[in-house]
Amino acid sequence: MFSLSADGSPVLVLEAVGTIGFAVSGAMAATRQRMDVFAVAVLGVLVASGGRTLVDLLLSEPVSWLQHWWPVALAAGSALATIPIALRVGPGLDARQAVLTADALGLAVFSVLSCRTALHAGAAAGIAVILGMIGGITGGIIRDVLTGRPAAVFTGQFYALAAIAGTALYVLLIRAGVNRSLAFWLSVGGVFALRAIALCRGWSVTTIGWPTSVRGDGVSR
């Protein structure tokens, strides 16, 4: 089932890896919020499939998981398998770091996969980069919103920029005639590396707003 595609890119293998990464991140976030077992499975599926679904709809392409059920089953199974691990380790685990690491993997895979889908659908290079970013960040937004946390992409984290850099790299490599499989691996690795380095070094994007000591009318409290 997991075989190389016609252009040599291990698409199914990488999609499975990204699905597991996002499903685990969703399950970890759900267990931290003390959700029930069904909610853990549902959140895992939504986080893992949300980005690709949105990109498919924007491109007027058939929604992939409606044609092939295995990503949904894999996401639900991965989310459920995460429960005993989270409960066994307990509060001693830095759950947030585990969530962000798994999320970085999903971000890397699905941003480049979505960019690849857009290029195959005939989208222009710039549009493909944007759709790749959308496909990568949507799962994390769904996870954060449904667990009551501020979405990472909106709080100054180096998140969407990592996806944009990786998808832009993929487009450039393809346009330069680089082997498609190599371009795919380099781009996925690039997104993951950028996100991981940003987490380790605390990279952030400048946020805009008034100091918390200032009211909406501009008068200091």
Long-range contacts (C-beta under 8 A, 24 or more apart in sequence): 1-70, 4-181, 7-180, 7-181, 8-179, 8-180, 8-181, 9-116, 9-180, 9-181, 9-184, 10-181, 10-184, 11-113, 11-116, 11-184, 14-109, 14-112, 14-113, 14-184, 14-188, 15-71, 15-109, 15-113, 16-71, 16-74, 17-105, 17-109, 18-48, 18-105, 18-106, 18-108, 18-109, 18-110, 18-113, 19-48, 19-49, 19-71, 19-74, 19-75, 19-78, 19-106, 20-48, 20-74, 20-75, 20-78, 21-102, 21-103, 21-104, 21-105, 21-106, 21-109, 22-47, 22-48, 22-75, 22-102, 22-103, 22-105, 22-106, 22-110, 22-139, 22-140, 22-143, 23-47, 23-48, 23-74, 23-75, 23-76, 23-78, 23-79, 23-82, 24-78, 24-79, 24-82, 24-98, 24-102, 25-99, 25-100, 25-102, 25-103, 25-106, 25-139, 25-140, 25-143, 26-79, 26-139, 26-142, 26-143, 27-78, 27-79, 27-80, 27-82, 27-83, 27-86, 28-82, 28-86, 28-95, 28-98, 28-99, 28-102, 29-99, 29-143, 29-144, 29-147, 29-149, 30-79, 30-147, 31-82, 31-83, 31-86, 31-87, 31-95, 32-86, 32-95, 32-96, 32-99, 32-147, 33-147, 33-148, 35-147, 37-80, 37-83, 40-79, 40-80, 40-82, 40-83, 41-76, 41-79, 41-80, 43-79, 43-143, 43-146, 43-147, 44-75, 44-76, 44-78, 44-79, 44-80, 44-82, 45-72, 45-75, 45-76, 45-79, 46-139, 46-142, 46-143, 46-146, 47-75, 47-106, 47-139, 47-140, 47-142, 47-143, 48-74, 48-75, 48-78, 48-106, 48-139, 49-75, 49-139, 50-138, 50-139, 50-141, 50-142, 51-110, 51-114, 51-134, 51-135, 51-136, 51-137, 51-138, 51-139, 52-110, 52-113, 52-114, 52-117, 52-135, 54-134, 54-135, 54-138, 55-114, 55-117, 55-118, 55-131, 55-134, 55-135, 56-117, 58-131, 58-134, 59-117, 59-118, 59-121, 59-123, 59-131, 61-117, 61-121, 97-199, 99-143, 100-152, 100-199, 101-196, 101-199, 103-139, 103-140, 103-143, 103-152, 104-191, 104-192, 104-195, 104-196, 104-199, 105-192, 106-136, 106-139, 106-140, 107-136, 107-137, 107-139, 107-140, 107-159, 107-162, 107-163, 107-191, 107-192, 107-195, 108-136, 108-162, 108-166, 108-188, 108-189, 108-190, 108-191, 108-192, 108-195, 109-188, 110-135, 110-136, 110-139, 111-135, 111-136, 111-137, 111-163, 111-166, 111-167, 111-191, 112-136, 112-166, 112-167, 112-170, 112-184, 112-187, 112-188, 112-191, 114-167, 115-167, 115-170, 115-171, 115-187, 116-170, 116-184, 119-171, 119-174, 125-171, 125-175, 128-167, 128-171, 129-164, 129-167, 129-168, 129-171, 132-163, 132-164, 132-166, 132-167, 132-170, 133-160, 133-163, 133-164, 133-167, 136-160, 136-163, 136-167, 136-191, 137-163, 155-207, 156-204, 156-205, 156-206, 156-207, 157-198, 157-204, 157-205, 158-194, 158-195, 158-198, 158-203, 158-204, 158-205, 159-195, 159-198, 161-194, 161-205, 162-191, 162-194, 162-195, 162-198, 163-191, 165-190, 165-191, 165-194, 166-190, 166-191, 166-194, 167-191
